Every structure is written in C-alpha cells, then in structure tokens.
Amino acid sequence: MIEHVSLRCSDSRASRTFYEQSLASLGYAVDAFYKAALAAGGKDNGPPGPREEYGYAAFVLDPDGHNIEAVIIGRRGSGHLAPGGL
C-alpha cells in the first residue's frame, strides 16, 4: 500500500524509470525495495533496519532528491513479509 505521494520532478522519463524499477518490489520486502531503488539510481538515505518508533524501514533518495521510505509498521525484525501480512 502506498500511503501518500506528492512529487515534482525535473526529468519525467528518468523519474518514471526510477519508480518503475524501485517500486516493483513493494509488497514483498523493505530490503528488496532498498536494493532495487539503489540499482535504479537512487541514493542511500538510511539502510533497512528496525526503527524504534514504528517498525522496520529503509530510506532512499530518488533522482530529484525526494526521500522515499518503505516501511513495515510494527515489525522490528526482518524486512520480509510473512504470508498473510504482519
């Protein structure tokens, strides 16, 4: 589920390519999103890991510098979803 998105981009073709590649893994794992986003040209802004306040997350900057977060709320361990959700 995508909670919210609001972006302006300087190169719509580059942004579309980045998001198609990096978001394809969502629904599977935070770790997979992080790896795919970096491979698509994103920059690390916080590697996958537990976030004390809310769960397991990773942060990546897109080609325009927007911070993108993938998170499993309430989960402190692995970034992989178990069958049936959390």
N, C-alpha and C positions, 0 to 999 in steps of 0.2 A: 504494500500500500504506500502510495506517495502521500504524505501529509500536506505539504504545500510547496509550491514552486512559483517564483517570480524572478525572471531573469531578463537582462538586456545583454545582447552580445554584439561584438564588433565584426565577427565573421560567421554568418549563419551556417555556412557549409561546414566549417571546422567545428562549430558547436554541435551541429546535428550529428556529425561523425563521432565526436567525443561521447555524447549522451547515448547514442545507439549502442556503442560498444560497452560503455561502463555500466549502463543501467540494465543491460540484457541479463546480468547475473542476479539482479534483485529478486527476492522471493526464494533464493537458495541460501545465501550466506553473506554476512558482512565482509568476511575475508575475501570471498570471490569478487564482490563489488570493488573492494580496495585494489586488488591485483588487476582487475580489468580496467579500472579507471586510470591507474598508473600506466598500463600498457597502451591506453588510448591517448596518452599525452598529458594526463593530469599530474598535479604535483602534490606530494605528501603534505598533509596539514594535521596529522595525528593518526598514527598507525592503529590497526584493530586492537581492541583490548577492552577490559572492563572499565566502565565509568561509574565511579562510586555513587553518583547522584541518581542514575536512572537505568543503567544496563550495559550492554556491550555495543561499542560503536567504532566507526572509523571515519576520518575526515580527509577529503581530497579537494584541491582547488582545481576548478575547470580552466579551460584555456583563457578565459577572461578574468580569472582570479576569484570567481564566486566559490564560497565554501559549500561543499556538498557533504552531507552527513548521512551515512547508512547506520541504522540502529535497530537492535532488538531490545525493546523496552522490557525491563525487569529481569533480563538474563545477564548473569555475571560471568559465565564461563565461556565456552566456545562460541564462535560466531556462526555456527551451523545450526539451522533449524531442525528440530526433530520432527518426524512425521506427526501431523496433527497440530503443529504450531509450537507454542512455548511450553 
